[in-house]
Amino acid sequence: MKIVELQQVEKHYQGVKALHQLDLELKQGEVLGLFGHNGAGKTTTIKLILGLIGATAGQVRVFGEDPTLPEARHLRQKLGFLQENVAFYDQLTGLEVLQYFARLKGVAKQSCLGLLEQVGLSAAAKRRVKTYSKGMRQRLGLAQALLGEPKLLLLDEPTVGLDPIATKDFYRRIDQLKQQGCTVILCSHVLPGVEKYIDRALILGQGQLLAQGSLQDLRQQADLPATFHLHGEDLVLPEHLAAQVQSDGGEQQLAVPLAEKMTTLQQLSGLPGLRNLEIQMPSLEDLYTHFIESQRAGEAS
């Protein structure tokens, strides 16, 4: 089933194209990383999916319905949303805040304590929010987004203010939701942190789709090399590889096309004096930088 479907979607603000002919399909249980610079169109995309704004052109469908129509209000019970900068009523306790949002969403208040425990706030449930740290407020925001066991979860910079342990716990929770069939759209500027948790990535630049697909798909599209890190003494490489080697202290680095990775590995693995060999594939951050810089280069030419 298609949970989210965008077809040739455009959004204009006073003559400025915030989104240009965006296509996107999301199925049940997928985790999509939505990436781009500030102003790339990420927030606009999220608002379109939530039904907070309508498209200037194209078609937006969420669970098969237009989310902007009055008769589609019931969809909100299936959605969870965490914005980047959360703000709550400082004089209320964390539990009171969550119970308030539960009433708005039509969710039983009895679930609130369990959610606070899931995000590590059970001990602070009856403390006023004004005493919460930034990380605690962020965790309260996540609990709010999880009210009602949403089928589609939209998270904008969800780990801002979280310490490493809380961040790890957060992604463990996302994996649990995925296993339960929840579809997740995740925006983040911390690309190394999200790389292993997403199924697909969508990269936007100035409202345009620059790349979309799995990490493997993006590597094929970008055609960036794999880098071999060689450690050893008196290494004598095959002549056709030796010309490509760069030395960095006691390490030698060799960049080869992805299609030649296995052949090169076979050639290097038996070298006399080789103590260690590491292969570094293009990371999500490398790929993001490649697509963004390619767009800028194209505009400058």
C-alpha positions, 0 to 999 in steps of 0.5 A: 500500500502507498502511504505517501504519494507525490506526483509532479508536486510544485509549491510556489510562494509569491513567485518563488518555487519552493518545490519543483515537480517532486515525485515521491512514493513511500510504502508501509514500513519504509524509513525515508531520509529527507535531506537538503540545505536550509531552504531546500524544500524539506519543511514544505514537503512535510507541510504538504504531507501533513495537509497544512498547505496545498500544492500549487500544482501536482497531486499529494495523496496520504493513505490514498486521500488528499490531506487538505480536504475537510473529510480527510481530517481523520488522517491526523489520527494516523500521523505523528509529527515532531518539529525541529524546535519544540515548544510547550507550556512551561507551567505544565508538567510533562505528563500534563502536556502529554495528556493535553495532546492526547485529548486533542488527538482523541487518545486515551490518557492512560497511554501517556505514562507509558510513553514517557517511560519509553522516552526516558522521562518517567522520573520527570513526569510530574516536573514542570516543563520549565525545569526541563533541559533541551534534550528532555523537551525533545524527548517530550516532543517525541512522546507527543509524536508517538501518541496513538501509535501513528502509521506515518511519523514525520520527524524534523531534526529529532535528535537535536539536544539528545546525548549519544545514549538518548540518540541511540535509544531514539533510533532503536525506537524507530527500528521498532516502529518500522518493524510494526509497520510504521512509515517514517520520514526523517529529516536531519543534518547529522548524516553519519548518524542516520545513514544505517537507519534509513531505507532510502534517501531523498536529496533536495536542492533549492526545491529540486529533486537531486537524487533518490534511492537506497545508499547503493542506488545513490553510489551508482548515480554519483559514481564516486570511487571506493578508497582502499587504505593500505598499511604495511612496509615496502609494499610493491603495488602492480604498476597500473595501481601504483600510479594512483596511490597517495601516501599519508604518513605510514598509510597508502590510499588508493581510489578506484571505481566501484565497479573495480572494487572486487578486482582490486581487492583480489590484486591487493590482498596477497601483497607481501608486507601488507598488514592491514587493508580497509575499504571505505565506501562513499558515505551518505555525507559524501554522496550528499556533498556530491549532489549538492556541489554538482547542482551548484556547479551546474548553476555557475556554468 
